[in-house]
Amino acid sequence: LREACDPRFGWTMPVGCPRDLPFFLLLEADCRRAAMQLSLGQEIAGASAFSLGMVAEFESSLRARGPWFYRRLFWEAGMVGQTLYLEAEAAGLRSTGIGAYFDDLVHDVLGLSGHGFCSLYHFTVGGPIEDRRLTSRAGYPAPRDCTTSAAKSSQNEGFRRKNARRFARNVFAPGRIMTYI
């Protein structure tokens, strides 16, 4: 990765960083605006304590393991993201994955060319901020007893049609939050 990146990067280990942790300072700068721009203008990327991009050895991994490994690379990036979620929560922070970003611009900023390395997933960690746009309303009314018997079949047909319409109105109503399992 070092050889593939911009040669102006310093690749210095931060003071106090464990020697066995491959964590490097590439360039000391205020990157808040750049993080936001790379993340499609998402404010959270620039306003967080830190924002990161996960870069993987792309072309060589696919050549060595085959096309099926493409999915595995994203799966592994997702696992790193899940670990960041858990560690942030444990530290009293919050985090979020950022799946929408300009990957070509990320590659340009890093000085990467070709398909040797690829930006797969971005993430940000910071203090908790309540997002008042999010709500926790019920997606649909509580279920009713819909048991049927042969004697009630025609009576229940009208009941099912009416509930199907109500369900459709609730499921597709603007602003409703639905969870599908």
Secondary structure, 3 states (H helix, E strand, C coil): CCCCCCCCCCCECCCCCCCCCCCCECCCCCCHHHHHHHCCCCHHHHHCCEEEEEEEECHHHHHHHCCCHHHHHHHHHHHHHHHHHHHHHHCCCEEEEECCCCHHHHHHHHCCCCCCEEEEEEEEEECCCCCCCCCCCCCCCCCCCCCCCHHHHHHHHHHHHHHHHHHHHHHCCCCCCCCCC
